[in-house]
Amino acid sequence: MGGAAALAVTFSCLGGCSKSDEFSNTEVASSLPFTVDLSAASSSALMNSGGYIIKNNTVVAKDLNGNYVAATNICSHEQKRKVIFQNGEYYCTEHGARFSLSGSGLNGNGSGGLSIFRTSLEGTMLTISV
């Protein structure tokens, strides 16, 4: 994953981005690691399989098997902060790009892949890191 993560961090905005939607994967990577307190009310969506939150421009989700997963919420299609977790996969609400839990694209708009981050759980503290 190291090479893929490094490549993802170097993405630049492609045509079609507006200043308000443009965001750098470098900035996302610089916010890592961070923690999520699963006992906090703001994390309550993570109690249910399929639930997710957005924190530090990262989608943090509980997959359908009960595992915690995390990915950038910046879509590789047009660098917009529109990726969510839906139906057991990452999904960009802007143009319908779909990504597997490993970050592989599942359709044409998702062909650029998605940066995936590690998760580790200690007690009620979930750590998201590169």
N, C-alpha and C positions, 0 to 999 in steps of 0.2 A: 504494500500500500504506500510506502514511502515515496516512490517515484510518482505514482498517480496523484498523491496529495500535493507533491511539489508542483506538478504540472497544473493541477487545479488552482493552486494559489497564484499562478502566473497569468491566469486568464485576464484578458482585457475586454472592455465593453465592445460589443459588436454593434453595427449600425442598428438603429431602432431604439436605443436606450435614451431615456430622458434623464436629465440631471437628478430629478427626484427619485427615479427608480434605480439609478446606477449605484452600485456598491461593489466594493472590492473583496474578493476572497482572501486577499492578504490581510484585510482588516478583520475578517472572521477568524482566521488562523491566529492573529495576534491576541484575540480575546480568549484563547484556549490556554490552559485548561480553566474550566469553571465548574462550579458545583450547583446542584439542584437539591434543595431540601424536600424530600418526598412527603414529609409530614406537614409542610406549609400549605395553606389554602390555595395559593397560586399554582400549586403543582397537582391539584386534585384530579385533573384530567388523566394523569399518569397512573391512577389507581386501576383504571380499566384497560383491558387489552384493546388496542385500536385508538386509544386516547393519545393526544400529543399536546405539547406546548411549544411556543417559540421563545427562545431566550438567546441573547447575544447573536442574533441572526442565524440561529441553529434550530433545526427541528429536532426536538427530543420527544421520542415516542415510546410507547409500550407496544411491541408488535403482537400479532395474533397468538403467538406462543408464550407470551408473558415476559419476553426479554426486552430490556431497554436498548434502544438504538438511537443513533443521532447522525444527522447530515446537515450540510449547509442548507439554508433556505434560499440560496441564490441559484437560480436555474442556469444551466450551461447553455440553454438555447438563446436567450437574449439578456442574460445577467440581471434578471429581475428578481426581487425578493418576494417570490410568490409560491415557493414550495411548501406543501403541507404533507401530512400523513393521512392517507385515505385508502380504505380497502386493502390494508396490509402492504402498501407500497408508498413511495414518495410520489407526489403529484404536483405539477405546476398549474396553478389556476389561471395563468395568463394565456397559455397556448396549448394546454393539455399534454405537456411532456410528462412521461411516466418513467420511473426509475425503480429498480429492484432494491432490496435492502443492502446489497453489495455495491450499489451505485451505478450498475450497468443500465444503459438506456433500454427501455422496453418498446419504444416507438421512434419514429423519425425525429420528432422534436426533442426526444431525450437522448439522441445518439451521442451527444457530447459527454454523457455520464454525469455523475454527481459526487462531490467530495463527501466521504463517509468518515465519521469520527468514532473513536473508541469510547466505550462506557464502562465504568466499574462502580460497583455498589458496595458501600461499607455502612452498615446500619441503615439509616434513612437518608444518607448522603450519597447522591449519584454524581460521579465525576465524569465530565466529558473532556476528552483530550485528543490530540493528534495521534 
